[in-house]
Amino acid sequence: MSAFELQATDGAARTGVLSTAHGDVRTPAFMPVGTKATVKGVDPEELRSLGAEIVLCNTYHLHFRPGPDLIAELGGLHSFMAWDGPILTDSGGFQVFSLRHTIVKRDEEGVTFRSVYDGDLARFTPELAAHAQAQLGSDIAMCLDVVPPPGVSRQELEQAVGLTARWAKRQKEAERAPGQLLFGIAQGGTDPELRRRSVEEIVALDFDGYALGGLAIGEPRDVMFDTTAWAADLLPRDRARYFMGIGDPAGILEVIERGIDMFDCVLPTRNARTGSALTWEGQLNLRNARFARDPRPLDENCACPTCTRFSRAYVRHLLSQREILGPRLLSLHNLRFVLDLVAGARAAIERGELQSYKEEALARLQRSPEEATWVT
């Protein structure tokens, strides 16, 4: 029986419910990123109140600090970080391959690399990724994959596709935590033949859900969205579809329209830490002097704790004085903005009105008084 229940469609766009050991997730769903078992600067209770239903944690970083053994000893990741909702853990594969300068060797069995923490040699295999995520006790575990950078030769891309499938098969056979779902990842870049082959090979292994990996890593946006559209259509209708690593408002709406159910990105909190607010006026740099006497909230129509209590002038003051509350308030707002955007898209799909919702949202975002920089 599938853990995902499809509830409504509007063109290729979908709404549904993903059932996990720690509760249901309504899709489309944005997953705030809690890399080191925390969404930076945000309390788990605040996450709930903002509308988050699931968070993502990073196996690579938790493997090194503090270690899955310690987390298991303390009751697992949910207990450790005091979040009782669903958690998805990535495999660590993206971090290994995005930090290519640390790789010493990649072979059929796994990848050897130097830890970014102390430079010591470390080894990741599908079995280690499975064991670490079982110890963490996440609700959704991701398969270890090979993430080639854009622009590699077709031969390298083909090797990545083959190795990703073989590693996925091994991880599928490894032991999991009770009730833990396992998602496979399709690679292949934007190459139609290799992406189709990867989807076919991963789907044949019958996972609980499927991710499109190796996108949003530098390829042209129009090509990325085109690839997403036809690749998502190849995935089973009764399984959740996950686009790994997109969080700008326009990009979110584009992948939802193309049939994606889940996505994650550090953009809301990373932008907050640099003093930027995501608003219906576009992205506002609160360090700008023009906000020094601005009594308005970050966004007139936002009901987040920041907008209901504080002015732009106050947030700018906090940032200029390097007060930690400044990035925290921006993080709360940015997360609420993205979560509200996705909730609006979910409701629009149920009404059969996603196209008009998307067009209106993009038109509002383009009314920015200063150039918006929606960067993932």
C-alpha positions in Angstrom: 0.0 0.0 0.0 1.4 3.4 -1.0 2.1 5.9 1.7 1.0 8.7 -0.7 -2.7 9.4 -1.4 -3.4 11.6 -4.4 -6.4 13.9 -3.7 -6.8 16.4 -6.5 -5.2 17.4 -9.8 -5.2 20.6 -11.9 -3.4 19.8 -15.1 -0.1 18.2 -14.1 -0.3 19.8 -10.6 -1.4 17.7 -7.7 -2.4 17.7 -4.1 -2.1 14.8 -1.8 -1.2 13.4 1.6 2.0 11.6 2.5 1.5 9.5 5.6 4.6 8.9 7.8 5.3 7.5 11.2 5.2 10.9 12.8 2.1 12.3 11.0 0.7 13.3 7.7 2.2 15.8 5.2 -0.1 17.7 2.9 1.3 18.2 -0.5 2.6 20.3 -2.2 4.9 20.8 0.7 7.9 23.0 1.4 10.4 21.4 3.8 12.5 23.9 5.8 16.1 22.8 6.0 17.4 21.9 9.4 20.9 20.9 8.3 22.4 20.2 11.7 19.1 19.1 13.5 18.0 22.7 13.6 16.4 25.2 11.3 18.8 28.0 12.0 17.5 30.4 14.6 14.0 28.9 14.7 12.4 27.0 17.6 10.5 23.8 16.6 7.3 25.2 18.1 7.7 28.3 16.0 8.1 26.1 12.9 4.8 24.5 13.7 3.1 27.8 14.2 4.4 29.0 10.9 2.8 26.1 9.1 5.7 23.7 8.6 4.6 20.0 8.6 8.0 18.4 7.8 11.6 19.4 8.0 14.8 18.2 6.3 18.0 17.2 8.2 21.4 16.5 6.8 22.9 13.1 7.1 26.4 14.2 6.1 26.8 16.8 8.8 25.0 14.8 11.5 27.2 11.8 10.7 30.3 13.9 11.7 28.8 16.1 14.4 27.5 14.8 16.8 27.3 11.3 15.2 24.2 9.1 14.6 25.3 6.8 17.5 25.0 9.6 20.0 21.6 10.8 18.5 20.3 7.2 18.7 21.5 6.9 22.3 19.4 10.1 23.1 16.3 8.7 21.6 16.6 9.5 17.9 16.4 12.7 15.9 12.9 13.6 16.8 13.7 13.5 20.5 17.1 15.1 20.1 15.8 18.2 18.3 12.4 18.3 20.0 10.4 18.1 16.7 7.6 15.6 16.8 6.6 16.0 13.2 7.9 14.2 10.1 11.6 14.4 9.2 13.3 13.7 5.9 17.0 13.0 5.9 19.1 13.3 2.8 21.7 10.6 2.2 24.8 12.9 2.4 25.4 12.2 -1.3 24.9 15.8 -2.4 27.3 17.1 0.2 30.0 14.6 -0.8 29.7 15.5 -4.5 29.1 19.2 -4.1 32.4 19.3 -2.1 34.3 17.6 -4.9 37.6 18.9 -3.8 37.3 16.6 -0.8 36.8 13.4 -2.8 39.7 11.0 -2.8 38.2 8.1 -4.7 34.8 6.9 -6.0 34.3 3.3 -6.9 31.6 0.7 -7.2 31.4 0.2 -3.4 31.1 3.9 -2.4 33.0 7.1 -2.1 36.1 8.1 -0.1 36.5 11.7 0.9 38.0 14.0 3.5 35.7 15.3 6.2 35.1 19.1 6.0 35.4 19.1 9.7 38.9 17.8 10.3 40.2 16.6 7.0 40.2 12.9 8.1 39.4 10.3 5.5 35.8 9.1 5.5 33.8 6.6 3.5 30.2 6.6 2.5 28.5 3.6 1.0 24.8 2.8 0.5 24.9 0.6 3.5 26.4 3.3 5.7 23.8 5.8 4.4 21.1 3.4 5.3 22.5 2.6 8.8 23.1 6.2 9.7 19.5 7.2 8.7 18.1 4.2 10.6 20.0 5.4 13.7 18.7 8.9 13.2 15.2 7.5 13.0 13.9 9.8 10.3 10.5 9.2 8.7 11.9 9.4 5.2 15.4 8.3 4.2 17.0 9.1 0.9 19.2 6.8 -1.2 22.9 7.6 -1.7 23.3 8.8 -5.2 26.0 10.3 -7.5 25.4 14.0 -8.3 27.4 15.0 -11.3 27.9 18.8 -11.9 26.5 20.5 -14.9 28.7 20.4 -18.0 30.2 17.0 -17.4 30.7 14.6 -20.4 27.9 12.3 -21.4 30.1 9.4 -20.4 30.5 10.7 -16.8 26.7 11.4 -16.7 26.0 7.8 -17.8 28.4 6.4 -15.2 26.6 8.5 -12.5 23.2 7.1 -13.6 24.4 3.5 -13.5 26.1 3.8 -10.2 23.1 5.6 -8.7 20.8 2.7 -9.7 23.2 0.1 -8.3 23.6 1.9 -5.1 19.9 2.4 -4.8 19.3 -1.4 -5.1 21.8 -2.1 -2.3 20.2 0.5 0.0 16.8 -0.9 -0.7 18.0 -4.2 0.7 19.5 -2.6 3.8 17.8 -2.5 7.2 15.7 0.6 8.0 14.2 2.1 11.1 10.7 0.9 11.9 8.2 2.6 9.7 10.9 4.5 7.8 10.0 5.3 4.2 12.8 5.1 1.5 12.9 7.4 -1.5 14.9 6.7 -4.6 16.6 9.4 -6.6 16.8 9.7 -10.4 19.8 11.4 -12.0 20.7 12.1 -15.6 21.0 15.8 -15.7 18.9 17.3 -18.5 19.9 14.6 -21.0 16.5 13.1 -22.1 17.8 9.6 -22.7 19.8 9.2 -19.5 17.2 10.9 -17.3 14.5 8.6 -18.7 16.8 5.6 -18.2 17.5 6.6 -14.6 13.8 7.1 -13.8 13.0 3.7 -15.3 15.7 2.0 -13.3 14.9 3.7 -10.0 11.1 3.2 -10.4 11.7 -0.5 -11.1 13.1 -0.9 -7.6 9.7 0.2 -6.1 10.5 2.9 -3.6 8.0 4.7 -1.3 8.7 7.9 -3.2 10.9 9.4 -5.9 13.2 12.4 -6.2 14.5 14.2 -9.2 18.1 14.9 -8.3 20.9 16.7 -10.1 18.7 19.7 -11.1 18.9 23.3 -9.9 22.7 23.0 -9.8 23.6 25.5 -12.5 21.8 24.5 -15.6 19.5 27.1 -17.5 16.2 27.6 -15.7 14.1 27.0 -18.7 15.8 23.7 -19.4 15.5 22.7 -15.8 11.7 23.3 -15.8 11.2 21.5 -19.1 13.1 18.5 -17.8 11.1 18.6 -14.6 7.8 18.5 -16.5 8.5 15.4 -18.6 10.5 13.6 -15.9 7.8 14.0 -13.3 5.3 12.7 -15.7 7.3 9.4 -15.9 7.0 8.9 -12.2 4.2 6.8 -10.6 1.1 8.7 -9.9 0.6 7.0 -6.5 4.0 8.0 -5.1 5.3 11.3 -3.8 7.6 13.3 -6.1 10.4 15.3 -4.6 12.4 18.1 -6.4 15.6 18.4 -4.4 16.7 22.0 -3.7 14.4 24.7 -4.9 13.0 27.5 -2.8 12.6 30.8 -4.7 8.9 31.8 -5.0 8.8 31.7 -8.8 10.7 28.3 -9.0 8.3 26.8 -6.4 5.3 27.7 -8.5 6.9 26.4 -11.6 7.7 22.9 -10.2 4.3 22.6 -8.5 2.7 23.3 -11.9 4.7 20.5 -13.3 3.6 17.9 -10.9 6.1 18.1 -8.0 4.8 17.3 -4.5 7.8 18.2 -2.2 10.8 20.5 -2.3 13.3 22.0 0.1 15.8 24.9 0.1 17.9 27.0 2.6 16.9 30.2 0.8 14.4 31.5 3.4 16.7 31.3 6.3 20.0 32.0 4.4 18.5 35.2 3.0 17.3 36.1 6.4 20.8 35.9 7.8 22.0 38.3 5.1 19.2 40.8 5.9 16.8 40.0 3.1 13.0 39.6 3.4 10.9 37.7 0.9 7.8 39.8 0.3 5.1 40.4 -2.3 7.2 43.5 -3.3 10.0 41.1 -4.1 13.1 40.6 -2.1 13.9 43.6 0.2 17.4 44.3 1.5 16.6 45.6 5.0 20.1 46.9 5.4 19.1 49.6 2.9 19.0 53.1 4.4 15.6 53.8 2.9 14.0 51.5 5.6 15.6 53.4 8.5 12.3 55.3 9.3 9.8 52.9 7.6 7.0 52.2 10.1 5.4 49.5 8.0 5.7 45.7 8.6 7.9 43.7 6.2 4.7 42.7 4.3 1.4 44.4 4.9 -0.6 41.2 4.4 1.6 38.8 6.4 0.4 37.4 9.8 3.8 36.1 10.9 5.1 37.1 14.4 7.5 39.6 12.8 4.9 41.4 10.7 2.3 41.6 13.4 4.7 43.1 16.0 7.6 44.9 14.4 8.4 47.6 11.8 10.9 47.6 8.9 12.7 50.3 10.8 13.1 48.1 13.9 14.3 45.1 11.9 16.8 47.3 10.1 18.0 48.7 13.4 18.6 45.2 14.7 20.6 44.2 11.6 22.7 47.4 11.7 23.6 46.7 15.3 24.2 43.0 14.6 21.6 42.0 17.1 20.7 38.3 16.7 17.0 39.0 16.9 17.2 40.6 13.5 18.0 37.5 11.5 15.6 35.5 13.7 12.7 37.8 12.9 13.5 37.7 9.2 13.8 33.9 9.3 10.3 33.6 10.9 8.9 35.9 8.2 10.7 34.3 5.2 9.6 30.8 6.2 6.0 31.9 6.7 6.1 33.7 3.3 7.2 30.5 1.5 4.9 28.2 3.5 1.9 30.5 2.8 2.8 30.7 -0.9 2.7 26.9 -1.0 -0.5 26.6 1.0 -2.1 29.0 -1.4 -1.0 26.9 -4.4 -2.4 23.8 -2.7 -5.8 25.5 -2.2 -5.7 26.7 -5.8 -5.1 23.2 -7.2 -8.1 22.0 -5.2 -10.2 24.7 -6.8 -8.8 24.0 -10.2 -7.3 27.5 -10.4 -3.6 27.0 -10.1 -2.8 28.8 -13.4 -4.6 32.0 -12.3 -3.0 31.8 -8.8 0.4 31.5 -10.3 -0.1 34.3 -12.8 -1.4 36.6 -10.1 1.5 35.7 -7.7 4.2 36.3 -10.3 2.6 39.6 -11.3 2.6 40.7 -7.7 6.2 39.7 -7.2 7.3 41.6 -10.3 6.0 44.8 -8.8 9.1 45.1 -6.7 10.4 48.6 -6.0 13.9 47.3 -6.2 15.4 44.5 -8.2 14.4 41.1 -6.8 17.1 38.5 -6.6 15.4 35.1 -6.2 18.5 33.0 -6.0 18.4 29.3 -4.8 
